[in-house]
Amino acid sequence: MQMRIGPCAPIRGRWEPPGAAREDVHMSRNLIALAVGVAALAAAPVAATAEDFPSKPIRWIVPFNPGGGTDATARVIAKVIEGQKLLPVPVAIVNVAGAGGSIGARQVKDAPADGYTVLIDHSALLVQGANGMADFGPKNFEAVISLNRQCMTAVVSQNSPYKTYAELMEAAKKDPNKLVWSGNIGSSNHMAVAVMEAATAGASFKKVQGGGDAETYAALKGGFATVGNFGVSGALAYEKDIRTLALLTDKRDPAIPNVPTAKELGYDAQFCNEHNLYAPKGTPADRLKILADAFEKALASDEVKEAYAKQIGATQVLLRGADLDKHIDDDIKRLTPTAMLMVAPK
Protein backbone atom coordinates (compact mmCIF):
# COMPACT_ATOMS: atom_id res chain seq x y z
CA MET A 1 0.00 0.00 0.00
CA GLN A 2 1.37 3.38 -0.97
CA MET A 3 0.80 6.42 1.29
CA ARG A 4 -0.38 9.54 -0.40
CA ILE A 5 0.95 12.83 0.80
CA GLY A 6 -1.60 15.65 0.56
CA PRO A 7 -1.18 19.39 0.20
CA CYS A 8 -1.71 19.99 3.91
CA ALA A 9 1.73 18.67 4.78
CA PRO A 10 4.39 19.58 2.23
CA ILE A 11 7.81 18.17 2.92
CA ARG A 12 10.15 21.13 3.45
CA GLY A 13 12.44 19.81 6.15
CA ARG A 14 9.96 20.62 8.92
CA TRP A 15 6.23 20.31 9.38
CA GLU A 16 4.11 23.38 8.78
CA PRO A 17 0.34 23.62 9.20
CA PRO A 18 -1.77 25.00 6.42
CA GLY A 19 -3.54 28.36 6.16
CA ALA A 20 -4.56 30.30 9.27
CA ALA A 21 -3.09 27.66 11.52
CA ARG A 22 0.31 28.35 9.96
CA GLU A 23 -0.01 32.09 10.73
CA ASP A 24 -0.92 31.30 14.35
CA VAL A 25 2.22 29.19 14.74
CA HIS A 26 4.40 31.92 13.23
CA MET A 27 2.89 34.46 15.64
CA SER A 28 3.56 32.12 18.55
CA ARG A 29 7.18 31.78 17.47
CA ASN A 30 7.55 35.57 17.35
CA LEU A 31 6.03 35.93 20.80
CA ILE A 32 8.37 33.29 22.16
CA ALA A 33 11.38 35.10 20.63
CA LEU A 34 10.19 38.40 22.09
CA ALA A 35 9.74 36.80 25.50
CA VAL A 36 13.23 35.34 25.38
CA GLY A 37 14.67 38.77 24.49
CA VAL A 38 12.80 40.49 27.33
CA ALA A 39 13.96 37.79 29.74
CA ALA A 40 17.57 38.32 28.66
CA LEU A 41 17.31 42.06 29.21
CA ALA A 42 15.73 41.52 32.60
CA ALA A 43 18.50 39.12 33.58
CA ALA A 44 21.31 41.52 32.62
CA PRO A 45 20.98 43.85 35.65
CA VAL A 46 20.88 40.83 37.94
CA ALA A 47 24.23 39.63 36.58
CA ALA A 48 25.73 43.12 37.03
CA THR A 49 24.38 43.37 40.56
CA ALA A 50 26.12 40.11 41.46
CA GLU A 51 29.40 41.78 40.53
CA ASP A 52 28.76 45.03 42.39
CA PHE A 53 31.86 46.63 43.92
CA PRO A 54 33.20 45.59 46.32
CA SER A 55 32.39 41.90 46.33
CA LYS A 56 35.68 40.58 47.73
CA PRO A 57 38.22 41.79 50.35
CA ILE A 58 40.17 44.96 49.61
CA ARG A 59 43.94 44.68 49.94
CA TRP A 60 45.37 47.80 51.57
CA ILE A 61 49.14 48.09 51.10
CA VAL A 62 51.13 49.89 53.81
CA PRO A 63 54.59 50.38 52.23
CA PHE A 64 56.39 50.55 55.58
CA ASN A 65 56.99 48.30 58.58
CA PRO A 66 54.40 48.00 61.37
CA GLY A 67 54.69 50.44 64.25
CA GLY A 68 55.06 53.80 62.49
CA GLY A 69 52.57 56.57 61.90
CA THR A 70 51.55 55.29 58.47
CA ASP A 71 50.78 51.82 59.79
CA ALA A 72 48.92 53.21 62.82
CA THR A 73 46.80 55.42 60.59
CA ALA A 74 45.81 52.54 58.33
CA ARG A 75 44.95 50.22 61.19
CA VAL A 76 42.66 52.58 63.07
CA ILE A 77 40.78 53.50 59.87
CA ALA A 78 40.44 49.87 58.78
CA LYS A 79 39.13 48.94 62.21
CA VAL A 80 36.39 51.57 62.00
CA ILE A 81 35.45 50.62 58.42
CA GLU A 82 34.96 47.00 59.44
CA GLY A 83 33.41 47.74 62.83
CA GLN A 84 30.82 50.10 61.36
CA LYS A 85 30.39 47.98 58.21
CA LEU A 86 31.11 50.96 55.98
CA LEU A 87 32.06 48.48 53.27
CA PRO A 88 30.49 45.05 52.79
CA VAL A 89 33.89 43.34 52.68
CA PRO A 90 36.99 43.23 54.92
CA VAL A 91 39.89 45.63 54.44
CA ALA A 92 43.09 43.57 54.75
CA ILE A 93 46.22 45.52 55.67
CA VAL A 94 49.45 44.18 54.16
CA ASN A 95 52.83 45.67 55.12
CA VAL A 96 55.21 45.68 52.14
CA ALA A 97 58.26 47.59 53.36
CA GLY A 98 61.46 48.48 51.52
CA ALA A 99 63.23 51.16 49.48
CA GLY A 100 61.64 54.02 51.40
CA GLY A 101 58.14 52.82 50.55
CA SER A 102 58.62 52.43 46.81
CA ILE A 103 58.37 48.61 46.78
CA GLY A 104 54.88 48.56 48.22
CA ALA A 105 53.84 51.58 46.16
CA ARG A 106 54.97 49.88 42.96
CA GLN A 107 52.86 46.83 43.78
CA VAL A 108 49.77 49.04 43.86
CA LYS A 109 50.80 50.98 40.77
CA ASP A 110 51.07 47.73 38.82
CA ALA A 111 47.93 46.13 40.28
CA PRO A 112 44.70 45.79 38.27
CA ALA A 113 42.76 49.06 38.22
CA ASP A 114 39.68 47.53 39.81
CA GLY A 115 39.66 49.14 43.26
CA TYR A 116 40.60 45.97 45.12
CA THR A 117 44.19 47.06 45.80
CA VAL A 118 44.83 50.44 47.40
CA LEU A 119 47.78 52.26 48.94
CA ILE A 120 48.36 54.50 51.90
CA ASP A 121 51.42 56.65 51.29
CA HIS A 122 52.80 59.96 52.38
CA SER A 123 55.12 62.58 51.00
CA ALA A 124 57.77 59.94 50.25
CA LEU A 125 55.81 59.15 47.10
CA LEU A 126 56.29 62.73 45.92
CA VAL A 127 59.89 62.97 47.14
CA GLN A 128 61.12 59.83 45.40
CA GLY A 129 59.39 60.73 42.17
CA ALA A 130 60.95 64.21 42.26
CA ASN A 131 64.51 63.17 43.02
CA GLY A 132 64.62 60.19 40.67
CA MET A 133 64.86 57.48 43.31
CA ALA A 134 61.67 56.03 41.84
CA ASP A 135 60.38 56.23 38.29
CA PHE A 136 56.88 57.15 39.43
CA GLY A 137 55.12 59.57 41.75
CA PRO A 138 51.65 60.65 42.90
CA LYS A 139 50.49 61.40 39.35
CA ASN A 140 50.88 57.70 38.46
CA PHE A 141 47.98 56.88 40.80
CA GLU A 142 44.40 57.92 41.37
CA ALA A 143 44.29 60.02 44.54
CA VAL A 144 41.18 58.89 46.44
CA ILE A 145 41.06 60.90 49.68
CA SER A 146 43.40 62.61 52.14
CA LEU A 147 43.80 60.70 55.42
CA ASN A 148 45.80 62.96 57.73
CA ARG A 149 48.63 65.41 58.11
CA GLN A 150 51.44 64.69 60.55
CA CYS A 151 54.23 67.15 61.05
CA MET A 152 57.78 65.91 61.51
CA THR A 153 60.04 66.37 64.52
CA ALA A 154 63.78 66.57 65.08
CA VAL A 155 64.90 64.09 67.74
CA VAL A 156 68.08 62.98 69.51
CA SER A 157 68.65 60.36 72.18
CA GLN A 158 68.19 61.15 75.85
CA ASN A 159 71.98 60.76 76.22
CA SER A 160 72.74 63.31 73.51
CA PRO A 161 74.87 66.33 74.46
CA TYR A 162 72.48 68.50 72.41
CA LYS A 163 69.75 69.86 74.66
CA THR A 164 68.20 72.30 72.17
CA TYR A 165 67.50 72.52 68.47
CA ALA A 166 69.79 75.54 68.19
CA GLU A 167 72.70 73.60 69.71
CA LEU A 168 72.17 70.76 67.26
CA MET A 169 72.03 72.97 64.18
CA GLU A 170 75.03 75.03 65.23
CA ALA A 171 77.03 71.81 65.63
CA ALA A 172 75.92 70.67 62.16
CA LYS A 173 77.03 74.02 60.82
CA LYS A 174 80.37 74.04 62.61
CA ASP A 175 81.31 70.51 61.51
CA PRO A 176 79.42 69.72 58.27
CA ASN A 177 78.77 66.04 57.56
CA LYS A 178 80.14 64.94 60.93
CA LEU A 179 76.94 64.38 62.90
CA VAL A 180 75.15 61.24 61.74
CA TRP A 181 71.52 61.30 60.66
CA SER A 182 69.71 57.95 60.36
CA GLY A 183 66.50 57.29 58.46
CA ASN A 184 65.10 56.22 55.12
CA ILE A 185 67.15 57.73 52.33
CA GLY A 186 64.78 59.34 49.87
CA SER A 187 61.77 59.10 52.15
CA SER A 188 59.81 61.70 54.06
CA ASN A 189 62.15 61.75 57.06
CA HIS A 190 65.00 62.45 54.63
CA MET A 191 62.97 65.40 53.34
CA ALA A 192 62.60 66.59 56.94
CA VAL A 193 66.36 66.73 57.55
CA ALA A 194 66.86 68.36 54.13
CA VAL A 195 64.45 71.10 55.18
CA MET A 196 66.38 71.52 58.43
CA GLU A 197 69.65 71.91 56.51
CA ALA A 198 68.12 74.35 54.03
CA ALA A 199 66.90 76.56 56.90
CA THR A 200 70.39 76.77 58.45
CA ALA A 201 72.99 77.91 55.97
CA GLY A 202 76.08 75.71 56.04
CA ALA A 203 74.55 72.97 58.19
CA SER A 204 74.83 69.40 56.92
CA PHE A 205 74.48 65.94 58.42
CA LYS A 206 76.07 62.68 57.32
CA LYS A 207 73.22 60.55 55.96
CA VAL A 208 73.17 56.86 56.87
CA GLN A 209 70.49 54.49 55.66
CA GLY A 210 68.69 53.16 58.70
CA GLY A 211 65.08 52.51 57.83
CA GLY A 212 61.78 53.45 59.41
CA ASP A 213 60.98 54.70 62.89
CA ALA A 214 61.94 51.47 64.66
CA GLU A 215 65.34 51.31 62.99
CA THR A 216 65.99 55.02 63.58
CA TYR A 217 65.08 54.61 67.24
CA ALA A 218 67.51 51.70 67.58
CA ALA A 219 70.31 53.72 65.95
CA LEU A 220 69.70 56.67 68.26
CA LYS A 221 69.47 54.57 71.41
CA GLY A 222 72.56 52.56 70.46
CA GLY A 223 74.64 55.66 69.83
CA PHE A 224 75.06 54.95 66.11
CA ALA A 225 73.24 58.12 65.06
CA THR A 226 73.02 61.65 66.42
CA VAL A 227 69.72 62.81 65.00
CA GLY A 228 66.58 61.46 63.37
CA ASN A 229 63.16 62.66 62.27
CA PHE A 230 59.92 61.14 63.51
CA GLY A 231 56.36 62.08 62.95
CA VAL A 232 54.55 63.05 66.11
CA SER A 233 53.41 59.45 66.60
CA GLY A 234 57.02 58.25 66.59
CA ALA A 235 58.04 60.96 69.03
CA LEU A 236 55.27 59.78 71.35
CA ALA A 237 56.03 56.09 70.89
CA TYR A 238 59.71 56.45 71.82
CA GLU A 239 59.54 59.43 74.18
CA LYS A 240 61.15 57.53 77.09
CA ASP A 241 64.44 57.16 75.23
CA ILE A 242 64.56 60.19 72.95
CA ARG A 243 64.53 63.95 73.30
CA THR A 244 62.30 65.82 70.87
CA LEU A 245 63.99 69.14 70.13
CA ALA A 246 61.55 70.76 67.72
CA LEU A 247 58.41 70.31 65.69
CA LEU A 248 58.95 71.23 62.04
CA THR A 249 55.97 73.51 61.55
CA ASP A 250 54.64 76.87 62.69
CA LYS A 251 52.12 75.73 65.34
CA ARG A 252 52.59 73.50 68.35
CA ASP A 253 50.86 70.14 68.35
CA PRO A 254 48.43 69.37 71.22
CA ALA A 255 49.81 65.83 71.37
CA ILE A 256 53.28 67.19 72.31
CA PRO A 257 52.45 70.66 73.68
CA ASN A 258 55.82 71.20 75.38
CA VAL A 259 57.81 70.77 72.18
CA PRO A 260 58.59 74.13 70.51
CA THR A 261 58.28 74.63 66.79
CA ALA A 262 61.34 75.34 64.68
CA LYS A 263 59.57 78.50 63.54
CA GLU A 264 59.26 79.92 67.04
CA LEU A 265 62.92 79.10 67.62
CA GLY A 266 63.87 81.24 64.63
CA TYR A 267 64.32 78.51 61.99
CA ASP A 268 62.09 78.39 58.92
CA ALA A 269 62.20 74.60 58.78
CA GLN A 270 58.74 73.27 58.03
CA PHE A 271 57.72 69.89 56.74
CA CYS A 272 54.58 67.88 57.41
CA ASN A 273 53.93 64.40 56.14
CA GLU A 274 50.59 64.04 54.39
CA HIS A 275 48.98 60.62 54.16
CA ASN A 276 46.66 59.97 51.23
CA LEU A 277 44.77 56.96 49.92
CA TYR A 278 45.71 56.00 46.36
CA ALA A 279 44.39 53.49 43.82
CA PRO A 280 45.94 52.27 40.55
CA LYS A 281 45.69 54.67 37.63
CA GLY A 282 42.54 54.10 35.63
CA THR A 283 40.41 52.77 38.49
CA PRO A 284 36.77 53.56 37.57
CA ALA A 285 35.39 56.77 39.07
CA ASP A 286 32.35 55.05 40.56
CA ARG A 287 34.60 52.68 42.50
CA LEU A 288 36.81 55.54 43.69
CA LYS A 289 33.68 57.26 45.00
CA ILE A 290 32.57 54.18 46.93
CA LEU A 291 35.99 53.98 48.57
CA ALA A 292 36.16 57.71 49.29
CA ASP A 293 32.68 57.73 50.82
CA ALA A 294 33.51 54.85 53.16
CA PHE A 295 36.83 56.35 54.23
CA GLU A 296 35.29 59.78 54.76
CA LYS A 297 32.73 58.27 57.15
CA ALA A 298 35.51 56.48 59.03
CA LEU A 299 37.53 59.70 59.32
CA ALA A 300 34.50 61.43 60.85
CA SER A 301 34.21 58.81 63.61
CA ASP A 302 35.10 59.61 67.21
CA GLU A 303 37.43 56.61 67.29
CA VAL A 304 39.63 57.93 64.47
CA LYS A 305 39.55 61.49 65.82
CA GLU A 306 40.63 60.31 69.25
CA ALA A 307 43.42 58.14 67.82
CA TYR A 308 44.67 61.05 65.75
CA ALA A 309 44.75 63.37 68.76
CA LYS A 310 46.14 61.03 71.41
CA GLN A 311 47.97 58.21 69.65
CA ILE A 312 49.08 59.32 66.19
CA GLY A 313 49.49 63.05 66.62
CA ALA A 314 47.84 63.91 63.33
CA THR A 315 45.28 66.36 62.05
CA GLN A 316 42.67 65.86 59.35
CA VAL A 317 42.10 68.24 56.45
CA LEU A 318 39.57 66.48 54.25
CA LEU A 319 40.32 66.62 50.53
CA ARG A 320 39.09 64.46 47.67
CA GLY A 321 38.50 64.68 43.95
CA ALA A 322 39.68 67.81 42.16
CA ASP A 323 40.58 69.55 45.43
CA LEU A 324 42.98 66.77 46.39
CA ASP A 325 44.49 66.65 42.89
CA LYS A 326 45.19 70.40 43.03
CA HIS A 327 46.72 70.12 46.50
CA ILE A 328 49.06 67.36 45.31
CA ASP A 329 50.03 69.44 42.27
CA ASP A 330 50.84 72.41 44.53
CA ASP A 331 52.95 70.22 46.83
CA ILE A 332 54.88 68.84 43.87
CA LYS A 333 55.79 72.37 42.80
CA ARG A 334 56.67 73.44 46.35
CA LEU A 335 58.77 70.45 47.43
CA THR A 336 60.45 69.33 44.21
CA PRO A 337 63.40 71.81 44.42
CA THR A 338 64.34 70.55 47.90
CA ALA A 339 63.71 66.93 46.95
CA MET A 340 66.12 67.23 44.02
CA LEU A 341 68.86 68.43 46.38
CA MET A 342 68.48 65.34 48.56
CA VAL A 343 70.49 63.21 46.17
CA ALA A 344 72.84 65.93 44.95
CA PRO A 345 76.44 65.76 46.25
CA LYS A 346 77.28 68.23 48.99
N, C-alpha and C positions, 0 to 999 in steps of 0.2 A: 504494500500500500504506500502510495506516495503522498506526502504532506504538501498541502498547497499553502503558500504564504500569501496572505491578502495585503491590500494596500494600507491596512491599519498598523502594520508593523514592518516598515521597511528596514532592511539590514544596512545600518550605517556605522557599525562599530559599537553602538549603544542603543538601547531601546528608547523610543520616543513615542508618546501618546499622540493620537491624532487631534486636530482641530483645537477647540477651546481648552480641552484638557492639557494640550501641549503648552498653551499660553500660561495656564495656571502653574504648571511645573516651572516654567521659566521665571515667573514672578516669584515663586517660592525660593528658587535658587538665588535670585537677586536679594531677596530679604535676608536669606541666610548669610550672604556675603557682607551685606550691610551690617548685620548684627555682629559678625566676626570682627569687622573693622572698628565698630564702636567699642566692643569688648577690649580690643587691643589698645585703643586710646585710653580707655578707663584704667587699664592695667598699668600704663606707663608711669603715672604719678606714684603708684604704689611701689614700683621698682625703685624710683628715685628716692622715695621716702626711706626705704630700707637702707640706702647708702648715705643718709643725711650725716653731715659733719657735726661733731666727731662721733664716730661709731667704734673707735678702738682707742686704747691708751695713747696719750700724748707724751712724747719723749722730750724732756726739757734738759738740754745740755748746759751744765755749769762748767766753763772751761778752766776752772781752777780747783785746787784741792779743797776738801772740806775744812771748815773752821774759820774761813775768812768772811768778810762782809758780803761778798757776792753770793757765797753759798748760804749764809744766814738769811739773806734777802729772799732767795729762791725758796728756801724751805718753809719760811713762815707764810709766804703767799700760797704755795702749793697746799699747805695744811688747811688754810681757810677755803680755798677753792673746793677741796674734797669735802671738808667738814660741812660747808654750806651747800654742797651739791650745785655749785655754779656752772659746772660742766657735767655731762652725763657719764664721763669716763674718768679714770684716774690720770693724774699728772705725775709721771715717773721721772724723778731727778737722777741724772747720770753725770758724775764728775769725770771730765776728760781733761786732765791737766797737762801742761807742757808748752814750752816755747812762748811763755808770756800770755797764754790764752789762745794762741793762734791754731793749735791743733784741734781743740774742741770747736772753735769757730769755723774752721774749714769743714769739719764734718757736717755742720748745719748748712753751710753754703752749698755743699755738694749733694745735700739730701733732696729727695723728691719735693717739689713745691706743692705739697698737699696739706700743709698745716699740721702734720703729725710729728714734726720735729722742729723745735724752736730753741732759741738761744737767749740766755741772759749774758750780757757783756757790758763792759764799761768803757771808759775812754781809751783803754788799751787798743780797742779795735780801730779807733781813729789814729792813735799814735803810730801803731805799727804800719798802717796803710800809708801814713804821711812820710815816715822815715825810711820806707823800703824794706823793713824787716818782714813784711808780709806783702803778698801781691794782691791784696784785697783790703777793703775797708768798709765802713758803714753803708756806702752806696751800692755795695754788692748784695745787700739784704733788703728785705722789706721791714721797715721800722714799724712795730705794732703799737707800742705804748711805752711811755717813760715809767720807770719803777721807783727810783728814788735818786737822791743827790746826797753824796757823802763826801764831805771835805777832808782833805788829807792833813796829817800831822807830821811834825818832825820829832823823832824820838831818839833817845840814847839810853844806855843801860843805867840802872840805879848806881852803879859803881863808876860811872863816867866822871871825869874831872870837869866836864862842862855843865854848869848849873843853869845857864841861860842860853837862849837862842843867839843872843848877840855874841856871847863868848864862843859858841860853836862856829859861827860864820866868820868871826875875826880870825880864828885859828885856821879855817879853810882858806882864808885870804892870805894869811901870813905864810903858810906852807902849802901851796897848791898841790893837789893830787897826793897828799900824804895821808890824810884821814880817810879811812875806808868806809864806803857806803855799800850796803848789801841790799839786794832786792831782785826784782825781775827785770833784766835788761830789756828795754823796749816796751815795758808795760807802764801802767799808770803810776806806779810808785817811782819809776824812773823819770817820768814826766814831772813828778813832784819835786825831786831833787834838782832837776834841770831848771825849774822855775825858781828854786831857792838860789841857785848859782847865778841865774840871770839877774836877780834882784840885788846881788851883792857883787859889784864889779871886782874881778880878780879872784873870786872864790871858786874853788874847784875841789871835788872829792874824787878819790880813786874808786872806780866802779867795779864791784865784784859780783858776779852772778850768784845769787843765793837761792831765790825762789819766792814763794808767797809769804804770807804773814808768819806762818809757823817756822819756816826756814830763817827768815829775817830775825825773828825773836831768838832762835837758837844761836845765831851768829852774834847777836848783841850780848846775850847772857854769857856766852862762852868767851867773850873778849876778842872775837875774830873780826868784828866790825865796830865802827865808832858810831855810825848814824844809820837810821832807816826811816822809812815813811809808811805809816799805817793810816788807814781810814779810822774814823772815830771808833768803830767797832773793835778794831785791832788794839787801839790804845786802851780801850776798856778791858778787853780780854786779857791783856798782859800787863796791866797797870801795877801789879805787885813787884815786877822785876824791871820795869822800864821807867824812864822819866820823860814825860811829854813836854817838850819845850815850847811848842807853838802850834797853833792851828792855822793852816794856810788858806785863810779867807779874811773877810773884813768884819765878820760878826762872830761873837762867841757862840759856842754850841751849848744848849742846856744840858746835854749829856755829860759834858766835861766843862762846867762853868768856870773852874779855876784856871783853865789853860788860856793864856792870852793869845790873841791873833798876831800873826806876823805884821799885819797892817798897823795895829796899835803900837807895836814895838818899833815902827819906823821902816819896815821892809815891805816893799810891794810884791810880795811873793804869795800868789793866790792860785790855788788849783783844787777843784772839787771833782770827784769822780762821779760820773752820771751813769747809772744803770738803766739800760733799756731792754725791752723784749724785742727780739728779731725773729723773722721767719725767712726761709729761702726766697730768693728773688723769683717773682712770678707766681707766688702763692695767691690764689683767687681772693678778690676783695671781700667777698661775702664771708669767707673763712677767717680772714684777718679781723673782720668786724666781730664775729662770734668770740674770738679769742680776746680782743680788746675789751669787749663788754664784760666778759667774765673776770678779767684781771682788774678792770676798773672797780667792779663791785668788791673784789677782795681788798683792794687798796683802801676803800672807804670803810672797811671794818675796824672796829675798836681793837681787835687783836693785832692787826698789822700796824695800826697807829701806835699802839703801846710798845710793840717790839721795836719800831723805828726810834721811838723816843728814849727807851730805857736799855735796849739791848744792842741795837745796830748803830745808833747815833746818826740817823739819816732823816732827811726831810723829803716831802713829796710835793713836786710841782707837776701836776697832771698835764701831759701833752700826748696827743695822738693825731694821726692823719697828717694833713698839710702843715699843721702847727709844729708837730714833731720833726717833720722833714726839714722845715725851715730852720729850726733850732740846731739840728745836726749840721746843716750847711754852714750856719754862722760859726759853730764851734770848729769846723774844719778850717775855715778861713783864719780864725783867731789863734788856734793852737799849732797849725802846721809849721810856721817859722821856727818855733821852739822845738817841735818834734824833729825837724830836720837836723837841728844842731846836736841832738842826742847821740847820733852816730858819727858826727864829724870829729876828726882828731883835734885835741886841744892844742 
